[in-house]
């Protein structure tokens, strides 16, 4: 086998059974518990609402899976989404007198979000791969920058779409096909494409090889710098996609938009079985992680046993437990 073949081959890691079965068992247990605690839990309206609301985090988490698998991390996605949403609203409101309410102005908003997402991801990626700054430091810094920018654009308040434009744009979140909302459909498409690229494509194998051992991957003819840069650009693009689906829900953006989205996205990826230090990732596992977090929040909201304000604490505990399980599996404990 040549060096190139070695780099593009699937990682020869044996996946511990618990990391495969654990999230699935947890998801099934949550469904059973939710159904027992509240008869409305398995209702169509509740489930579709949970899936629609989780689609934003899910889309971002797909991109985060690639970043973490490659050995990276991005703490700025929540603030990035808030900034993109604010920029998107400003551009659409400014163009309204010229374009009027209609598809052209929606396309302008979509293009703004996608371009802004790609540029934001590119900036993060270049600072990490070219300048050589740690991913934690770069994305911690840009997290503060994006959050401050949206606060400045809103002058400390809230940016809102024009009422007529917001009414025209609302179906992007609330409508769909055969009772399935557009956010769920877009999330499903992102998952399918992401899973194909990560588990079956050459790019996915390069991502895993880079995260497993960047030096070995480099000597095996993998351009690790380009691979890592591409994962951050991909994540930025998907943050833009998620924002496109989010803005019509409320038609506004403020300094509180996207709060803790980075925690939820990272939690979903880790709970789904992707290794925090890189080298192995799976998009379908991330989907299970997203569903677990969404169902926990939903159960807390539907019952009075635990305050829904503790949802962030529950997510933090689950991240710690998932990492502990991964370390135990690797060391054979």
N, C-alpha and C positions, 0 to 999 in steps of 0.2 A: 504494500500500500504506500502511495506517495505521501509527501507531507501535505499537499493540498487535499488529498482524499481524507487524511486524518482529521484535518480541520473541519471539513464539511460533513463528516460522518456524524451520526447522532451521538450525543454524549453517552458514554458507556456506564452511566450511573444506574445502579439498581434502586428503584424507587421503593422506599420502605412502605409496607402495606398500610400502616396507620395513616401516612400522609395521603394515601389514595382513598381509603375507606372512611377515615375520620370525618372529613367535611361532609361527605354524603350522609353518613349516619347522623351528624349534627343537624343537617338540613331536614331530614325526615323526622327527627325528634322534635324540632321546632314546629313543624307543620302539625304534628299530633298534639303537642302542648297547646298551640294556638287554637286548634279546633275544640279542645276540651275546655279552654278558658272562656271562649266566646263563640257562640253559634254563628256569628256573622263573619268569622275569620275566613272561612273558605268560600264566602259569597263572591260572586263574579265581580261585583262593584269594588269590593275591598281588594281582591287580588289584582285586578287591572290597575287600581290606584297605586298599589305597592309597586308593581312592575314599572308603571309610568314614572313614578317619582325616583325609582332606583336607576332608571335608564341613564340619567346624567352621570352619576358616579360610575355606572357600568361602562359607559363609553370611554371615560377617562381611565378607568382601571385597566381596560384592554391595552391602552398605550403604556400605562405604568408597568404592565407585565413585561413588555419588551425592555423598558429601561432597567428594571430591577434584574431581569435575567442577564442583561449585559454587564451587571455589576454596578449600576448607577442608582440614583435616587433623585426625586424631584419633590421638593416641599412647596413649590410655588403654584401648583395647579389651581388651587382654590382662588388665590388672589389673581392669577392669570385669567381665570374665567370671569371674575368680577370686572377686571379691566377691559376684557374683550367685549363683555356685555355692555358696559358703559360706552365704549367707543362705537359699537354697533348702533346703539340707540342715538348717539349724537349724530352720526353720519346719516342715518335714515331720517331723523327729524330735519336736518339741514337740507336734505335733498327733496323733502316733501313738496315744497312750493314749485319745484321744477318738474319732478316726475309724477307727482300726485299719488293717490292711493292705488296700488296695483302691483302686478308681478314684477315690473322692473325695479321698483324700490326694494322689494323683498330680495331679489337677486343681488342688488347692491349690498344689502345688509349681510347676506350670506357670504359674498365675496370678501367683505370687510373682515368678518369673523375668521374665515379660513386663512386669509393672508396674515392677519394679526397673530393668529395662533402659530403659523409656520415661522414667522419672524421671531416671536417670543421663544419658541422652542429652539430655533437656530442660535439665538443669543446665549441661551443657557448652554447649549451643546458646544459652541465655540469657546466659551469661557472655561469649560471643563476640559475639553479635548485639546485645544490649541494653546490656551494660556496656562493650563495645568493647575487650575484651582480645584480644590475638592468639591465634589458635587453638593455635599451638605452645605458648605459655605456659600457657593454660588446661588443655589436655589433658596436658601434662607434669606440672602440679600435681595434677590429678585422678588421674593414673596412680599417683603416690606415695600419694595419699589412699586409693584403693581397695585398693592392695596392703597398706598398713598396717592397714586395717580388717579384711581377711580374716585377717591375721596375729594381730590382737588377738582376733578372734572365736574363732580356733583356739588361742589362748593359746600361740602360737609352734609349735604342732604341726599336726595334721591333723584336719579335720572329716570324720566318716564317717557315712554313712547306717546306720540300724539294719539288721542282717543280713537279717531277714525282708523288710523294705521294699526293700532293695537287690536281693534275689532277685526280687521281684515287678516291679521297675522295669527290670531288665536287658534284657528283650526290646525295649525302646524303641531300644536301640542294636544288639543282636545279631540281632533278628528283622527281618522285612520281608515283601515280596510277591514271589513268583516268584523267590526267590533274591536279590532286591535289598533291601539293608538300609534301614531307615527313615531314617537320616541322609542316604543318597544320594538317596532320594526327596524328602525335605524340601529338600535342596540344589537339586535339579532344579526343584522348584516355585518356589523363591525366584529362581532364575535366569530362568525363563520370565516370571514376573510382573515382575521387575526390568527385564528387557530390553524388555518391552512398555511399561512406564512411562517408561523413559529414552529409548528411541528413537522411540516412536510416540505417547506421551502429551503433553498440554500441560504437565504438571508437569515432565517430562523436558526439554522445550524451555526452560522457565523456568530449570531448573537449569543447563543449558548456557549460556544467555544471561547468567545471573548470574556464572558462572565466567569467561566470556569478557571481559565488561566490565560490572561492577556498576552503574556510573554510567549508562551508556547503557541498560541494562536497566531501571533505575529510572525514567528519563525516558520509557521505552516502556511504562509502566503495569505493570511487574512489581514485585511486593512482594518485593524482594530479601532483606529481613530475614526475612520469613516463610518464604521458600524455603530459606534457609540453616538456619534453625531446624528446619524440617521434615526436612532431610537428617540432622541430628544425632539427632533423635528417631527417625527411621527406622533409623539405624545402631544406636542403643541397643536398639531393639526386636529387631533381628536378632542382636545380641549375646545377648539373652535367649533367642532361639530356639536359637542355637548351644549355649548352656549347657544348655538342656533336653535336647538330644541328647547332650551330653558327660557329664553327671553319671552316667547309668546305666552308662557304660563302666567307670569305676573306683569309683563310689559314694563319692567323697571329694573334698575340696578343701583346698588348703593355700597357703602363700605362693608356692610354685613353680608353681601352676596358671596356665596361660595365658602363661607366660614366652615372650617374643619373638613372640607372636601378632600384635602390632601391626606388627612388621617384616614378617612373612609376608603379612599382609593388604595392606599398602601395596605390598610388592614385587609381589604378584600383580596388583594394579591397574595399576601402572606398566608392568610387563612386558607386560600385555595391551593396552597402547596408549593408555590414558587419560592425558591431559596432566596432568603434576604441578601446573602452575599453574592448571588449570581451563579450562573452555570446551569440552572435548570428552571424552566417556567412552563406553565400550561394555561392557556386562555380559558379553557372550559372549567378549570379549577377556580379561576378568578370569578367566573359567572356564579359558581356555587358560593364563593365568598361574599359576593355582592348580595345574593339572595339571603344568605344567613344574616348579614347585618341589617338588611331591610326588614326581614321578618321579626328580628329582635326589636327593632324600633316600633314596628307595627303592633306587636304584642304588648309592649310597654304602654303604647297609646290606648289600646283597647281594654286594658285591665287596670286595676287600682292597687295591685300587689306591690309594684315597684314604680317609683316616680319616673316618668319619661325624661326628666332632666338628668337622669343618671345614664342615659344612652351613651354618651361619650366615655364615661367610665367603663361601661361594659365593653365597648370597642377596644379601649386601651388594654383591658385585661385579656381580651381575646388575642390581641397582637402578641402580648408577652407569652401567653400559653402556646401559641402557634410556633413562635421562635424556640421556645424551650423544647417542644416536641421535635422540631427539626434538628436541634443540637443533639438531643438524645438519640435520634435515629441515626445520625452520622457517626456518633461515638459508640453505637451499639448498646447503649444503656437501656 
